[in-house]
Amino acid sequence: MPFEADRGTVMHVVRWIVGVVLFLALLFLSLQNSELVTLKFYHWWSWEAPLVFVVLIAFAIGVAAGLVAGALRASRLKREINRMKRADRTAASAATTTPRAWPPAGA
């Protein structure tokens, strides 16, 4: 066969193509939506910024919240795994110890 690529190389190329297409789509979206929007928090505070900037900030906050939630879940699961391993080691050591004869042999 003239060209044999392993699966990892093909997936790497596909990932780059998808990334470039996504980047270009977001670039054109931002160029088309550059008008100012006003964010108001009741009557106390207002802020004007380009629409694409507001969307980017909302996206970044969502990504950060997802990463924090995933990290909390991963740490909880890791603690649970460590607790289960510790219980398994304790049970294994209890099973391997030889029981002492009662009454003691010298008595």
PDB file as gemmi writes it, atoms N, CA and C in Angstrom:
CRYST1    1.000    1.000    1.000  90.00  90.00  90.00 P 1                      
ATOM      1  N   MET A   1       0.837  -1.178   0.000  1.00  0.00           N  
ATOM      2  CA  MET A   1       0.000   0.000   0.000  1.00  0.00           C  
ATOM      3  C   MET A   1       0.878   1.236   0.000  1.00  0.00           C  
ATOM      4  N   PRO A   2       0.521   2.234  -0.792  1.00  0.00           N  
ATOM      5  CA  PRO A   2       1.382   3.404  -0.887  1.00  0.00           C  
ATOM      6  C   PRO A   2       1.404   4.251   0.382  1.00  0.00           C  
ATOM      7  N   PHE A   3       0.286   4.332   1.093  1.00  0.00           N  
ATOM      8  CA  PHE A   3       0.270   5.179   2.297  1.00  0.00           C  
ATOM      9  C   PHE A   3      -0.501   4.469   3.392  1.00  0.00           C  
ATOM     10  N   GLU A   4       0.214   4.152   4.436  1.00  0.00           N  
ATOM     11  CA  GLU A   4      -0.428   3.557   5.593  1.00  0.00           C  
ATOM     12  C   GLU A   4      -0.162   4.448   6.788  1.00  0.00           C  
ATOM     13  N   ALA A   5      -1.229   5.023   7.335  1.00  0.00           N  
ATOM     14  CA  ALA A   5      -1.089   5.877   8.509  1.00  0.00           C  
ATOM     15  C   ALA A   5      -1.733   5.185   9.692  1.00  0.00           C  
ATOM     16  N   ASP A   6      -1.086   5.320  10.815  1.00  0.00           N  
ATOM     17  CA  ASP A   6      -1.696   4.726  11.992  1.00  0.00           C  
ATOM     18  C   ASP A   6      -2.862   5.594  12.451  1.00  0.00           C  
ATOM     19  N   ARG A   7      -3.676   5.033  13.301  1.00  0.00           N  
ATOM     20  CA  ARG A   7      -4.900   5.696  13.734  1.00  0.00           C  
ATOM     21  C   ARG A   7      -4.609   6.990  14.493  1.00  0.00           C  
ATOM     22  N   GLY A   8      -3.529   7.013  15.254  1.00  0.00           N  
ATOM     23  CA  GLY A   8      -3.175   8.202  16.022  1.00  0.00           C  
ATOM     24  C   GLY A   8      -2.862   9.397  15.134  1.00  0.00           C  
ATOM     25  N   THR A   9      -2.161   9.153  14.031  1.00  0.00           N  
ATOM     26  CA  THR A   9      -1.819  10.236  13.107  1.00  0.00           C  
ATOM     27  C   THR A   9      -3.070  10.797  12.448  1.00  0.00           C  
ATOM     28  N   VAL A  10      -3.963   9.916  12.029  1.00  0.00           N  
ATOM     29  CA  VAL A  10      -5.200  10.360  11.380  1.00  0.00           C  
ATOM     30  C   VAL A  10      -6.037  11.176  12.358  1.00  0.00           C  
ATOM     31  N   MET A  11      -6.158  10.712  13.589  1.00  0.00           N  
ATOM     32  CA  MET A  11      -6.938  11.451  14.575  1.00  0.00           C  
ATOM     33  C   MET A  11      -6.297  12.795  14.898  1.00  0.00           C  
ATOM     34  N   HIS A  12      -4.973  12.845  14.879  1.00  0.00           N  
ATOM     35  CA  HIS A  12      -4.273  14.108  15.126  1.00  0.00           C  
ATOM     36  C   HIS A  12      -4.601  15.117  14.028  1.00  0.00           C  
ATOM     37  N   VAL A  13      -4.579  14.674  12.790  1.00  0.00           N  
ATOM     38  CA  VAL A  13      -4.897  15.558  11.662  1.00  0.00           C  
ATOM     39  C   VAL A  13      -6.347  16.005  11.730  1.00  0.00           C  
ATOM     40  N   VAL A  14      -7.256  15.078  12.029  1.00  0.00           N  
ATOM     41  CA  VAL A  14      -8.681  15.423  12.122  1.00  0.00           C  
ATOM     42  C   VAL A  14      -8.904  16.427  13.243  1.00  0.00           C  
ATOM     43  N   ARG A  15      -8.228  16.242  14.377  1.00  0.00           N  
ATOM     44  CA  ARG A  15      -8.366  17.175  15.491  1.00  0.00           C  
ATOM     45  C   ARG A  15      -7.904  18.579  15.089  1.00  0.00           C  
ATOM     46  N   TRP A  16      -6.798  18.667  14.362  1.00  0.00           N  
ATOM     47  CA  TRP A  16      -6.315  19.974  13.910  1.00  0.00           C  
ATOM     48  C   TRP A  16      -7.289  20.609  12.927  1.00  0.00           C  
ATOM     49  N   ILE A  17      -7.838  19.823  12.018  1.00  0.00           N  
ATOM     50  CA  ILE A  17      -8.793  20.365  11.037  1.00  0.00           C  
ATOM     51  C   ILE A  17     -10.039  20.889  11.746  1.00  0.00           C  
ATOM     52  N   VAL A  18     -10.561  20.121  12.684  1.00  0.00           N  
ATOM     53  CA  VAL A  18     -11.737  20.569  13.433  1.00  0.00           C  
ATOM     54  C   VAL A  18     -11.407  21.828  14.225  1.00  0.00           C  
ATOM     55  N   GLY A  19     -10.234  21.894  14.834  1.00  0.00           N  
ATOM     56  CA  GLY A  19      -9.835  23.077  15.591  1.00  0.00           C  
ATOM     57  C   GLY A  19      -9.737  24.322  14.715  1.00  0.00           C  
ATOM     58  N   VAL A  20      -9.162  24.178  13.531  1.00  0.00           N  
ATOM     59  CA  VAL A  20      -9.028  25.320  12.620  1.00  0.00           C  
ATOM     60  C   VAL A  20     -10.399  25.781  12.129  1.00  0.00           C  
ATOM     61  N   VAL A  21     -11.266  24.835  11.784  1.00  0.00           N  
ATOM     62  CA  VAL A  21     -12.617  25.191  11.324  1.00  0.00           C  
ATOM     63  C   VAL A  21     -13.378  25.895  12.442  1.00  0.00           C  
ATOM     64  N   LEU A  22     -13.283  25.386  13.662  1.00  0.00           N  
ATOM     65  CA  LEU A  22     -13.960  26.012  14.793  1.00  0.00           C  
ATOM     66  C   LEU A  22     -13.404  27.411  15.054  1.00  0.00           C  
ATOM     67  N   PHE A  23     -12.091  27.555  14.990  1.00  0.00           N  
ATOM     68  CA  PHE A  23     -11.481  28.870  15.190  1.00  0.00           C  
ATOM     69  C   PHE A  23     -11.964  29.869  14.139  1.00  0.00           C  
ATOM     70  N   LEU A  24     -11.981  29.445  12.879  1.00  0.00           N  
ATOM     71  CA  LEU A  24     -12.430  30.351  11.815  1.00  0.00           C  
ATOM     72  C   LEU A  24     -13.905  30.719  11.975  1.00  0.00           C  
ATOM     73  N   ALA A  25     -14.727  29.743  12.368  1.00  0.00           N  
ATOM     74  CA  ALA A  25     -16.147  30.027  12.574  1.00  0.00           C  
ATOM     75  C   ALA A  25     -16.330  31.047  13.693  1.00  0.00           C  
ATOM     76  N   LEU A  26     -15.596  30.885  14.786  1.00  0.00           N  
ATOM     77  CA  LEU A  26     -15.701  31.843  15.880  1.00  0.00           C  
ATOM     78  C   LEU A  26     -15.121  33.204  15.514  1.00  0.00           C  
ATOM     79  N   LEU A  27     -14.072  33.215  14.696  1.00  0.00           N  
ATOM     80  CA  LEU A  27     -13.508  34.480  14.238  1.00  0.00           C  
ATOM     81  C   LEU A  27     -14.521  35.263  13.410  1.00  0.00           C  
ATOM     82  N   PHE A  28     -15.159  34.587  12.454  1.00  0.00           N  
ATOM     83  CA  PHE A  28     -16.161  35.262  11.624  1.00  0.00           C  
ATOM     84  C   PHE A  28     -17.376  35.672  12.452  1.00  0.00           C  
ATOM     85  N   LEU A  29     -17.757  34.870  13.433  1.00  0.00           N  
ATOM     86  CA  LEU A  29     -18.850  35.229  14.324  1.00  0.00           C  
ATOM     87  C   LEU A  29     -18.514  36.495  15.094  1.00  0.00           C  
ATOM     88  N   SER A  30     -17.285  36.581  15.583  1.00  0.00           N  
ATOM     89  CA  SER A  30     -16.898  37.763  16.353  1.00  0.00           C  
ATOM     90  C   SER A  30     -16.817  39.007  15.480  1.00  0.00           C  
ATOM     91  N   LEU A  31     -16.382  38.850  14.241  1.00  0.00           N  
ATOM     92  CA  LEU A  31     -16.310  40.012  13.347  1.00  0.00           C  
ATOM     93  C   LEU A  31     -17.699  40.515  12.974  1.00  0.00           C  
ATOM     94  N   GLN A  32     -18.667  39.617  12.904  1.00  0.00           N  
ATOM     95  CA  GLN A  32     -20.026  40.015  12.540  1.00  0.00           C  
ATOM     96  C   GLN A  32     -20.812  40.552  13.736  1.00  0.00           C  
ATOM     97  N   ASN A  33     -20.397  40.266  14.955  1.00  0.00           N  
ATOM     98  CA  ASN A  33     -21.132  40.673  16.154  1.00  0.00           C  
ATOM     99  C   ASN A  33     -20.271  41.542  17.055  1.00  0.00           C  
ATOM    100  N   SER A  34     -19.802  42.639  16.506  1.00  0.00           N  
ATOM    101  CA  SER A  34     -18.910  43.494  17.281  1.00  0.00           C  
ATOM    102  C   SER A  34     -19.619  44.710  17.861  1.00  0.00           C  
ATOM    103  N   GLU A  35     -20.952  44.814  17.696  1.00  0.00           N  
ATOM    104  CA  GLU A  35     -21.648  45.976  18.239  1.00  0.00           C  
ATOM    105  C   GLU A  35     -21.691  45.913  19.765  1.00  0.00           C  
ATOM    106  N   LEU A  36     -21.869  47.076  20.365  1.00  0.00           N  
ATOM    107  CA  LEU A  36     -21.869  47.168  21.813  1.00  0.00           C  
ATOM    108  C   LEU A  36     -23.202  46.704  22.389  1.00  0.00           C  
ATOM    109  N   VAL A  37     -23.121  46.024  23.513  1.00  0.00           N  
ATOM    110  CA  VAL A  37     -24.313  45.656  24.271  1.00  0.00           C  
ATOM    111  C   VAL A  37     -24.143  46.202  25.685  1.00  0.00           C  
ATOM    112  N   THR A  38     -25.259  46.412  26.350  1.00  0.00           N  
ATOM    113  CA  THR A  38     -25.224  46.934  27.710  1.00  0.00           C  
ATOM    114  C   THR A  38     -25.747  45.869  28.657  1.00  0.00           C  
ATOM    115  N   LEU A  39     -24.915  45.522  29.616  1.00  0.00           N  
ATOM    116  CA  LEU A  39     -25.335  44.608  30.670  1.00  0.00           C  
ATOM    117  C   LEU A  39     -25.743  45.446  31.870  1.00  0.00           C  
ATOM    118  N   LYS A  40     -26.942  45.177  32.399  1.00  0.00           N  
ATOM    119  CA  LYS A  40     -27.432  45.948  33.541  1.00  0.00           C  
ATOM    120  C   LYS A  40     -27.697  45.007  34.702  1.00  0.00           C  
ATOM    121  N   PHE A  41     -27.238  45.397  35.862  1.00  0.00           N  
ATOM    122  CA  PHE A  41     -27.525  44.686  37.096  1.00  0.00           C  
ATOM    123  C   PHE A  41     -28.446  45.578  37.904  1.00  0.00           C  
ATOM    124  N   TYR A  42     -29.725  45.317  37.770  1.00  0.00           N  
ATOM    125  CA  TYR A  42     -30.782  46.156  38.340  1.00  0.00           C  
ATOM    126  C   TYR A  42     -30.535  47.600  37.935  1.00  0.00           C  
ATOM    127  N   HIS A  43     -30.646  48.533  38.862  1.00  0.00           N  
ATOM    128  CA  HIS A  43     -30.373  49.932  38.518  1.00  0.00           C  
ATOM    129  C   HIS A  43     -29.077  50.406  39.151  1.00  0.00           C  
ATOM    130  N   TRP A  44     -28.317  49.468  39.713  1.00  0.00           N  
ATOM    131  CA  TRP A  44     -27.102  49.839  40.420  1.00  0.00           C  
ATOM    132  C   TRP A  44     -25.887  49.912  39.523  1.00  0.00           C  
ATOM    133  N   TRP A  45     -25.842  49.087  38.509  1.00  0.00           N  
ATOM    134  CA  TRP A  45     -24.613  48.942  37.747  1.00  0.00           C  
ATOM    135  C   TRP A  45     -24.947  48.601  36.299  1.00  0.00           C  
ATOM    136  N   SER A  46     -24.213  49.172  35.369  1.00  0.00           N  
ATOM    137  CA  SER A  46     -24.350  48.800  33.957  1.00  0.00           C  
ATOM    138  C   SER A  46     -22.964  48.819  33.326  1.00  0.00           C  
ATOM    139  N   TRP A  47     -22.821  48.036  32.279  1.00  0.00           N  
ATOM    140  CA  TRP A  47     -21.521  47.880  31.638  1.00  0.00           C  
ATOM    141  C   TRP A  47     -21.732  47.691  30.146  1.00  0.00           C  
ATOM    142  N   GLU A  48     -20.997  48.415  29.337  1.00  0.00           N  
ATOM    143  CA  GLU A  48     -21.066  48.277  27.884  1.00  0.00           C  
ATOM    144  C   GLU A  48     -19.806  47.586  27.381  1.00  0.00           C  
ATOM    145  N   ALA A  49     -20.029  46.600  26.510  1.00  0.00           N  
ATOM    146  CA  ALA A  49     -18.905  45.865  25.933  1.00  0.00           C  
ATOM    147  C   ALA A  49     -19.362  45.264  24.609  1.00  0.00           C  
ATOM    148  N   PRO A  50     -18.428  44.900  23.736  1.00  0.00           N  
ATOM    149  CA  PRO A  50     -18.819  44.220  22.488  1.00  0.00           C  
ATOM    150  C   PRO A  50     -19.488  42.876  22.796  1.00  0.00           C  
ATOM    151  N   LEU A  51     -20.461  42.520  21.986  1.00  0.00           N  
ATOM    152  CA  LEU A  51     -21.228  41.296  22.199  1.00  0.00           C  
ATOM    153  C   LEU A  51     -20.331  40.071  22.248  1.00  0.00           C  
ATOM    154  N   VAL A  52     -19.349  39.987  21.355  1.00  0.00           N  
ATOM    155  CA  VAL A  52     -18.491  38.813  21.327  1.00  0.00           C  
ATOM    156  C   VAL A  52     -17.680  38.699  22.614  1.00  0.00           C  
ATOM    157  N   PHE A  53     -17.298  39.812  23.209  1.00  0.00           N  
ATOM    158  CA  PHE A  53     -16.561  39.800  24.464  1.00  0.00           C  
ATOM    159  C   PHE A  53     -17.430  39.269  25.601  1.00  0.00           C  
ATOM    160  N   VAL A  54     -18.693  39.674  25.623  1.00  0.00           N  
ATOM    161  CA  VAL A  54     -19.625  39.203  26.646  1.00  0.00           C  
ATOM    162  C   VAL A  54     -19.852  37.699  26.494  1.00  0.00           C  
ATOM    163  N   VAL A  55     -19.999  37.231  25.267  1.00  0.00           N  
ATOM    164  CA  VAL A  55     -20.187  35.797  25.029  1.00  0.00           C  
ATOM    165  C   VAL A  55     -18.932  35.030  25.430  1.00  0.00           C  
ATOM    166  N   LEU A  56     -17.766  35.558  25.120  1.00  0.00           N  
ATOM    167  CA  LEU A  56     -16.509  34.909  25.497  1.00  0.00           C  
ATOM    168  C   LEU A  56     -16.369  34.798  27.013  1.00  0.00           C  
ATOM    169  N   ILE A  57     -16.728  35.846  27.730  1.00  0.00           N  
ATOM    170  CA  ILE A  57     -16.654  35.814  29.189  1.00  0.00           C  
ATOM    171  C   ILE A  57     -17.630  34.778  29.743  1.00  0.00           C  
ATOM    172  N   ALA A  58     -18.850  34.732  29.210  1.00  0.00           N  
ATOM    173  CA  ALA A  58     -19.826  33.741  29.675  1.00  0.00           C  
ATOM    174  C   ALA A  58     -19.318  32.320  29.406  1.00  0.00           C  
ATOM    175  N   PHE A  59     -18.708  32.107  28.248  1.00  0.00           N  
ATOM    176  CA  PHE A  59     -18.158  30.800  27.913  1.00  0.00           C  
ATOM    177  C   PHE A  59     -17.031  30.426  28.866  1.00  0.00           C  
ATOM    178  N   ALA A  60     -16.135  31.365  29.150  1.00  0.00           N  
ATOM    179  CA  ALA A  60     -15.008  31.103  30.051  1.00  0.00           C  
ATOM    180  C   ALA A  60     -15.492  30.782  31.462  1.00  0.00           C  
ATOM    181  N   ILE A  61     -16.516  31.485  31.930  1.00  0.00           N  
ATOM    182  CA  ILE A  61     -17.065  31.197  33.253  1.00  0.00           C  
ATOM    183  C   ILE A  61     -17.675  29.800  33.275  1.00  0.00           C  
ATOM    184  N   GLY A  62     -18.353  29.409  32.213  1.00  0.00           N  
ATOM    185  CA  GLY A  62     -18.929  28.077  32.131  1.00  0.00           C  
ATOM    186  C   GLY A  62     -17.870  26.994  32.112  1.00  0.00           C  
ATOM    187  N   VAL A  63     -16.800  27.211  31.365  1.00  0.00           N  
ATOM    188  CA  VAL A  63     -15.701  26.233  31.322  1.00  0.00           C  
ATOM    189  C   VAL A  63     -15.054  26.106  32.702  1.00  0.00           C  
ATOM    190  N   ALA A  64     -14.830  27.238  33.357  1.00  0.00           N  
ATOM    191  CA  ALA A  64     -14.209  27.207  34.688  1.00  0.00           C  
ATOM    192  C   ALA A  64     -15.105  26.467  35.683  1.00  0.00           C  
ATOM    193  N   ALA A  65     -16.402  26.708  35.632  1.00  0.00           N  
ATOM    194  CA  ALA A  65     -17.324  26.017  36.541  1.00  0.00           C  
ATOM    195  C   ALA A  65     -17.314  24.514  36.271  1.00  0.00           C  
ATOM    196  N   GLY A  66     -17.270  24.126  35.013  1.00  0.00           N  
ATOM    197  CA  GLY A  66     -17.215  22.706  34.671  1.00  0.00           C  
ATOM    198  C   GLY A  66     -15.933  22.056  35.146  1.00  0.00           C  
ATOM    199  N   LEU A  67     -14.805  22.745  35.009  1.00  0.00           N  
ATOM    200  CA  LEU A  67     -13.530  22.201  35.469  1.00  0.00           C  
ATOM    201  C   LEU A  67     -13.493  22.055  36.987  1.00  0.00           C  
ATOM    202  N   VAL A  68     -14.040  23.033  37.693  1.00  0.00           N  
ATOM    203  CA  VAL A  68     -14.073  22.944  39.155  1.00  0.00           C  
ATOM    204  C   VAL A  68     -14.962  21.781  39.588  1.00  0.00           C  
ATOM    205  N   ALA A  69     -16.116  21.635  38.957  1.00  0.00           N  
ATOM    206  CA  ALA A  69     -17.020  20.531  39.302  1.00  0.00           C  
ATOM    207  C   ALA A  69     -16.354  19.181  39.018  1.00  0.00           C  
ATOM    208  N   GLY A  70     -15.658  19.063  37.903  1.00  0.00           N  
ATOM    209  CA  GLY A  70     -14.962  17.823  37.574  1.00  0.00           C  
ATOM    210  C   GLY A  70     -13.830  17.521  38.541  1.00  0.00           C  
ATOM    211  N   ALA A  71     -13.103  18.560  38.944  1.00  0.00           N  
ATOM    212  CA  ALA A  71     -12.006  18.353  39.894  1.00  0.00           C  
ATOM    213  C   ALA A  71     -12.535  17.927  41.256  1.00  0.00           C  
ATOM    214  N   LEU A  72     -13.640  18.511  41.687  1.00  0.00           N  
ATOM    215  CA  LEU A  72     -14.231  18.110  42.967  1.00  0.00           C  
ATOM    216  C   LEU A  72     -14.692  16.659  42.920  1.00  0.00           C  
ATOM    217  N   ARG A  73     -15.321  16.267  41.828  1.00  0.00           N  
ATOM    218  CA  ARG A  73     -15.787  14.883  41.700  1.00  0.00           C  
ATOM    219  C   ARG A  73     -14.598  13.921  41.662  1.00  0.00           C  
ATOM    220  N   ALA A  74     -13.555  14.278  40.918  1.00  0.00           N  
ATOM    221  CA  ALA A  74     -12.376  13.410  40.825  1.00  0.00           C  
ATOM    222  C   ALA A  74     -11.712  13.250  42.186  1.00  0.00           C  
ATOM    223  N   SER A  75     -11.614  14.321  42.960  1.00  0.00           N  
ATOM    224  CA  SER A  75     -10.987  14.204  44.276  1.00  0.00           C  
ATOM    225  C   SER A  75     -11.845  13.364  45.212  1.00  0.00           C  
ATOM    226  N   ARG A  76     -13.164  13.494  45.131  1.00  0.00           N  
ATOM    227  CA  ARG A  76     -14.040  12.673  45.969  1.00  0.00           C  
ATOM    228  C   ARG A  76     -13.895  11.197  45.618  1.00  0.00           C  
ATOM    229  N   LEU A  77     -13.855  10.896  44.316  1.00  0.00           N  
ATOM    230  CA  LEU A  77     -13.694   9.507  43.896  1.00  0.00           C  
ATOM    231  C   LEU A  77     -12.328   8.957  44.294  1.00  0.00           C  
ATOM    232  N   LYS A  78     -11.296   9.794  44.225  1.00  0.00           N  
ATOM    233  CA  LYS A  78      -9.959   9.352  44.617  1.00  0.00           C  
ATOM    234  C   LYS A  78      -9.909   9.031  46.103  1.00  0.00           C  
ATOM    235  N   ARG A  79     -10.551   9.868  46.937  1.00  0.00           N  
ATOM    236  CA  ARG A  79     -10.612   9.577  48.374  1.00  0.00           C  
ATOM    237  C   ARG A  79     -11.351   8.272  48.634  1.00  0.00           C  
ATOM    238  N   GLU A  80     -12.432   8.041  47.894  1.00  0.00           N  
ATOM    239  CA  GLU A  80     -13.189   6.800  48.066  1.00  0.00           C  
ATOM    240  C   GLU A  80     -12.358   5.589  47.666  1.00  0.00           C  
ATOM    241  N   ILE A  81     -11.614   5.691  46.581  1.00  0.00           N  
ATOM    242  CA  ILE A  81     -10.746   4.585  46.155  1.00  0.00           C  
ATOM    243  C   ILE A  81      -9.682   4.315  47.203  1.00  0.00           C  
ATOM    244  N   ASN A  82      -9.059   5.371  47.732  1.00  0.00           N  
ATOM    245  CA  ASN A  82      -8.029   5.191  48.773  1.00  0.00           C  
ATOM    246  C   ASN A  82      -8.615   4.538  50.017  1.00  0.00           C  
ATOM    247  N   ARG A  83      -9.834   4.935  50.395  1.00  0.00           N  
ATOM    248  CA  ARG A  83     -10.475   4.330  51.557  1.00  0.00           C  
ATOM    249  C   ARG A  83     -10.741   2.843  51.311  1.00  0.00           C  
ATOM    250  N   MET A  84     -11.183   2.495  50.101  1.00  0.00           N  
ATOM    251  CA  MET A  84     -11.452   1.095  49.776  1.00  0.00           C  
ATOM    252  C   MET A  84     -10.158   0.277  49.747  1.00  0.00           C  
ATOM    253  N   LYS A  85      -9.072   0.855  49.221  1.00  0.00           N  
ATOM    254  CA  LYS A  85      -7.784   0.157  49.211  1.00  0.00           C  
ATOM    255  C   LYS A  85      -7.291  -0.089  50.629  1.00  0.00           C  
ATOM    256  N   ARG A  86      -7.454   0.924  51.490  1.00  0.00           N  
ATOM    257  CA  ARG A  86      -7.027   0.785  52.885  1.00  0.00           C  
ATOM    258  C   ARG A  86      -7.828  -0.312  53.581  1.00  0.00           C  
ATOM    259  N   ALA A  87      -9.129  -0.367  53.329  1.00  0.00           N  
ATOM    260  CA  ALA A  87      -9.965  -1.414  53.927  1.00  0.00           C  
ATOM    261  C   ALA A  87      -9.573  -2.789  53.392  1.00  0.00           C  
ATOM    262  N   ASP A  88      -9.221  -2.856  52.119  1.00  0.00           N  
ATOM    263  CA  ASP A  88      -8.808  -4.127  51.519  1.00  0.00           C  
ATOM    264  C   ASP A  88      -7.494  -4.600  52.124  1.00  0.00           C  
ATOM    265  N   ARG A  89      -6.534  -3.681  52.312  1.00  0.00           N  
ATOM    266  CA  ARG A  89      -5.257  -4.050  52.929  1.00  0.00           C  
ATOM    267  C   ARG A  89      -5.461  -4.523  54.367  1.00  0.00           C  
ATOM    268  N   THR A  90      -6.351  -3.854  55.087  1.00  0.00           N  
ATOM    269  CA  THR A  90      -6.622  -4.249  56.472  1.00  0.00           C  
ATOM    270  C   THR A  90      -7.237  -5.640  56.517  1.00  0.00           C  
ATOM    271  N   ALA A  91      -8.185  -5.907  55.620  1.00  0.00           N  
ATOM    272  CA  ALA A  91      -8.821  -7.227  55.590  1.00  0.00           C  
ATOM    273  C   ALA A  91      -7.819  -8.300  55.182  1.00  0.00           C  
ATOM    274  N   ALA A  92      -6.936  -7.977  54.243  1.00  0.00           N  
ATOM    275  CA  ALA A  92      -5.945  -8.961  53.795  1.00  0.00           C  
ATOM    276  C   ALA A  92      -4.937  -9.257  54.894  1.00  0.00           C  
ATOM    277  N   SER A  93      -4.524  -8.234  55.622  1.00  0.00           N  
ATOM    278  CA  SER A  93      -3.555  -8.482  56.702  1.00  0.00           C  
ATOM    279  C   SER A  93      -4.215  -9.254  57.848  1.00  0.00           C  
ATOM    280  N   ALA A  94      -5.479  -9.033  58.102  1.00  0.00           N  
ATOM    281  CA  ALA A  94      -6.180  -9.775  59.152  1.00  0.00           C  
ATOM    282  C   ALA A  94      -6.346 -11.233  58.754  1.00  0.00           C  
ATOM    283  N   ALA A  95      -6.507 -11.502  57.478  1.00  0.00           N  
ATOM    284  CA  ALA A  95      -6.696 -12.876  57.013  1.00  0.00           C  
ATOM    285  C   ALA A  95      -5.385 -13.656  57.009  1.00  0.00           C  
ATOM    286  N   THR A  96      -4.259 -12.981  56.872  1.00  0.00           N  
ATOM    287  CA  THR A  96      -2.975 -13.686  56.787  1.00  0.00           C  
ATOM    288  C   THR A  96      -2.326 -13.912  58.144  1.00  0.00           C  
ATOM    289  N   THR A  97      -2.790 -13.220  59.162  1.00  0.00           N  
ATOM    290  CA  THR A  97      -2.189 -13.435  60.483  1.00  0.00           C  
ATOM    291  C   THR A  97      -2.648 -14.781  61.024  1.00  0.00           C  
ATOM    292  N   THR A  98      -1.722 -15.456  61.679  1.00  0.00           N  
ATOM    293  CA  THR A  98      -2.058 -16.771  62.239  1.00  0.00           C  
ATOM    294  C   THR A  98      -2.717 -16.584  63.586  1.00  0.00           C  
ATOM    295  N   PRO A  99      -3.777 -17.299  63.845  1.00  0.00           N  
ATOM    296  CA  PRO A  99      -4.434 -17.146  65.141  1.00  0.00           C  
ATOM    297  C   PRO A  99      -3.573 -17.746  66.250  1.00  0.00           C  
ATOM    298  N   ARG A 100      -3.577 -17.146  67.378  1.00  0.00           N  
ATOM    299  CA  ARG A 100      -2.795 -17.633  68.513  1.00  0.00           C  
ATOM    300  C   ARG A 100      -3.554 -18.762  69.185  1.00  0.00           C  
ATOM    301  N   ALA A 101      -2.792 -19.715  69.628  1.00  0.00           N  
ATOM    302  CA  ALA A 101      -3.414 -20.831  70.341  1.00  0.00           C  
ATOM    303  C   ALA A 101      -3.817 -20.373  71.738  1.00  0.00           C  
ATOM    304  N   TRP A 102      -4.941 -20.822  72.166  1.00  0.00           N  
ATOM    305  CA  TRP A 102      -5.397 -20.459  73.501  1.00  0.00           C  
ATOM    306  C   TRP A 102      -5.708 -21.714  74.276  1.00  0.00           C  
ATOM    307  N   PRO A 103      -5.292 -21.934  75.342  1.00  0.00           N  
ATOM    308  CA  PRO A 103      -4.396 -21.152  76.169  1.00  0.00           C  
ATOM    309  C   PRO A 103      -2.978 -21.225  75.651  1.00  0.00           C  
ATOM    310  N   PRO A 104      -2.104 -20.332  76.082  1.00  0.00           N  
ATOM    311  CA  PRO A 104      -0.723 -20.337  75.599  1.00  0.00           C  
ATOM    312  C   PRO A 104      -0.073 -21.699  75.805  1.00  0.00           C  
ATOM    313  N   ALA A 105       0.838 -22.046  74.934  1.00  0.00           N  
ATOM    314  CA  ALA A 105       1.461 -23.380  74.923  1.00  0.00           C  
ATOM    315  C   ALA A 105       2.254 -23.659  76.180  1.00  0.00           C  
ATOM    316  N   GLY A 106       2.858 -22.653  76.791  1.00  0.00           N  
ATOM    317  CA  GLY A 106       3.701 -22.889  77.964  1.00  0.00           C  
ATOM    318  C   GLY A 106       2.924 -22.934  79.272  1.00  0.00           C  
ATOM    319  N   ALA A 107       1.634 -22.714  79.257  1.00  0.00           N  
ATOM    320  CA  ALA A 107       0.897 -22.635  80.516  1.00  0.00           C  
ATOM    321  C   ALA A 107       0.509 -23.969  81.064  1.00  0.00           C  
TER     322      ALA A 107                                                      
END                                                                             
